[in-house]
């Protein structure tokens, strides 16, 4: 995605919003391509803290850290290929249109493009995937969460409710049981639990 980043990031973010933006960015990066050695090393060094609540996010972070510690870069590339690329198609179909209609490039994608333009966002020229790819939507949510006063909570809630909430938890659920998922099973756990945290977060705004 591209945007007027000077406008998007001219506000000081509080820690909670920065944390939300960072989790979305991490998920987006892991869904966009296989993690490299630097990212795997970062995941291995995560400091898992119990921040209260029911502890589900802390457990998900701990699982991801452990999985990163056992990961081999070459195996991660093969796993990503099997899950998301495959021969003709991977084990997962990571697109909003697919999950919401059963078909690719359908009405949800057209509506998403309209809403992205309202925020001044558009697909980068080098991007090969449509905007409703799970990685692109996580990146978009990261941008919105990091936008400070330029994007309100209500706007974020509406975007999430329309383009993320209806399907992404199911996508992560499918990832968790995909035959080739090993490291990405831990990614799925983090993603599924984070989406539920977000759903609760936004429900408090209604």
C-alpha positions in Angstrom: 0.0 0.0 0.0 1.0 3.6 -0.6 -0.3 6.6 1.2 0.5 10.2 2.2 2.7 8.9 5.1 3.7 12.4 6.2 0.0 13.0 7.0 -0.6 9.5 8.4 2.3 9.6 10.9 2.4 13.2 12.1 0.7 12.3 15.4 2.3 10.8 18.5 0.9 7.3 19.1 0.2 6.0 22.5 1.7 2.6 23.3 -1.5 0.6 22.8 -2.1 1.9 19.3 1.6 1.4 18.4 1.3 -2.2 19.7 -1.8 -2.8 17.5 0.0 -1.4 14.5 3.1 -3.5 15.2 1.1 -6.8 15.5 -0.8 -6.1 12.2 2.5 -5.3 10.5 4.1 -8.5 11.8 1.2 -10.6 10.6 1.2 -8.8 7.3 4.9 -9.5 6.8 4.6 -13.2 7.7 1.7 -13.6 5.2 3.4 -11.7 2.4 6.5 -13.9 2.2 8.5 -16.5 4.1 10.3 -15.0 7.1 14.0 -14.4 6.6 16.7 -15.0 9.2 16.5 -11.5 10.6 12.7 -11.8 11.3 13.1 -15.3 12.7 15.8 -14.1 15.0 13.6 -11.2 16.2 10.8 -13.7 17.0 13.3 -15.8 18.9 14.1 -12.8 21.1 10.5 -11.8 21.9 10.0 -11.0 25.6 6.7 -12.5 26.5 4.9 -10.6 29.2 1.6 -11.4 30.9 -0.4 -8.2 30.5 -3.4 -9.5 32.3 -6.7 -10.7 30.9 -7.1 -14.3 30.1 -3.5 -14.8 29.0 -4.4 -16.0 25.5 -2.2 -13.5 23.7 0.7 -14.2 25.9 0.4 -17.9 25.2 0.2 -17.2 21.5 3.3 -15.1 21.6 5.1 -17.8 23.6 4.1 -20.5 21.0 5.3 -18.3 18.2 8.7 -17.7 20.0 9.1 -21.4 20.5 8.2 -22.2 16.9 10.7 -19.6 15.7 13.4 -21.2 17.8 12.8 -24.6 16.1 12.6 -23.1 12.6 15.0 -23.6 9.7 14.9 -20.9 7.0 14.9 -23.4 4.1 12.0 -25.3 5.6 10.0 -22.0 6.2 10.3 -21.2 2.5 9.0 -24.6 1.5 6.2 -24.4 4.1 5.1 -21.0 2.7 5.2 -22.3 -0.8 3.0 -25.2 0.0 0.5 -23.1 2.1 0.1 -20.0 -0.1 1.5 -20.7 -3.6 1.5 -24.4 -4.5 1.2 -25.7 -8.0 -1.7 -23.8 -9.4 -2.9 -23.0 -5.9 -1.7 -23.4 -2.3 -3.5 -25.1 0.5 -4.9 -21.8 1.6 -6.7 -19.1 -0.4 -5.9 -15.9 1.5 -8.4 -13.5 0.0 -11.3 -11.8 1.5 -13.5 -12.2 -1.6 -12.9 -16.0 -1.5 -14.0 -16.3 2.1 -17.0 -13.9 1.8 -18.4 -15.1 -1.6 -16.6 -18.3 -2.6 -15.0 -16.6 -5.6 -12.0 -14.4 -6.3 -12.1 -10.7 -7.4 -15.7 -10.3 -6.4 -17.8 -7.4 -4.9 -15.9 -7.3 -1.6 -12.7 -6.4 -3.4 -14.4 -3.6 -5.4 -15.9 -2.2 -2.2 -12.5 -2.5 -0.5 -10.8 -0.5 -3.2 -13.4 2.3 -2.8 -12.8 2.4 0.9 -9.0 2.4 0.5 -9.2 5.4 -1.8 -11.0 7.3 0.9 -7.9 6.9 3.1 -5.6 7.8 0.2 -4.3 4.2 0.0 -3.7 2.3 -3.2 -1.9 -0.9 -4.3 1.8 -0.4 -5.0 2.9 -0.8 -8.6 5.2 -3.8 -7.7 2.5 -5.6 -5.8 1.2 -8.8 -7.5 -1.7 -9.6 -5.2 -5.0 -7.9 -5.0 -5.9 -5.6 -2.1 -8.0 -8.2 -0.3 -5.0 -10.5 0.3 -4.7 -11.2 4.0 -1.2 -9.7 4.0 -2.3 -6.5 2.4 -5.3 -6.1 4.7 -3.0 -6.5 7.8 -0.7 -3.9 6.4 -3.7 -1.6 5.8 -4.9 -2.1 9.4 -1.4 -1.3 10.6 -1.4 1.9 8.7 -4.8 2.9 10.0 -3.8 2.1 13.6 -0.6 4.1 13.2 -2.4 7.1 11.7 -3.0 9.1 14.9 -5.8 11.6 14.7 -6.1 11.3 10.9 -8.2 8.1 11.1 -10.7 7.8 14.0 -11.5 4.7 16.0 -14.9 4.7 14.4 -13.4 4.7 10.9 -11.0 1.9 11.9 -14.0 -0.1 13.4 -16.0 0.3 10.3 -13.1 -0.8 8.1 -12.4 -3.8 10.3 -16.1 -4.8 10.5 -16.5 -4.7 6.7 -13.2 -6.0 5.4 -11.4 -8.0 8.1 -13.8 -9.2 10.8 -16.1 -11.3 8.5 -13.4 -13.7 7.4 -9.9 -13.4 8.7 -10.4 -15.4 11.9 -11.7 -18.2 9.8 -8.7 -17.9 7.5 -6.3 -18.2 10.5 -8.4 -21.2 11.7 -7.9 -22.9 8.4 -4.2 -22.1 8.5 -4.0 -23.8 11.9 -5.2 -27.1 10.5 -3.6 -26.9 7.0 -1.6 -30.1 6.3 1.7 -28.3 5.7 1.5 -25.8 8.6 4.2 -26.2 11.2 5.7 -22.8 11.9 2.6 -21.2 10.4 0.4 -23.0 12.9 1.9 -20.7 15.5 1.3 -17.7 13.3 -2.3 -18.8 12.9 -2.8 -19.0 16.7 -1.4 -15.5 17.1 -3.6 -14.2 14.2 -6.8 -15.8 15.3 -6.5 -14.6 18.9 -5.4 -11.1 17.8 -8.4 -10.8 15.5 -10.7 -11.7 18.5 -8.9 -9.1 20.7 -9.6 -6.6 17.9 -13.2 -7.6 17.7 -13.6 -7.1 21.4 -11.7 -3.8 21.2 -14.0 -2.4 18.5 -17.2 -3.7 20.1 -16.4 -1.4 23.0 -16.7 1.6 20.7 -20.3 0.8 19.7 
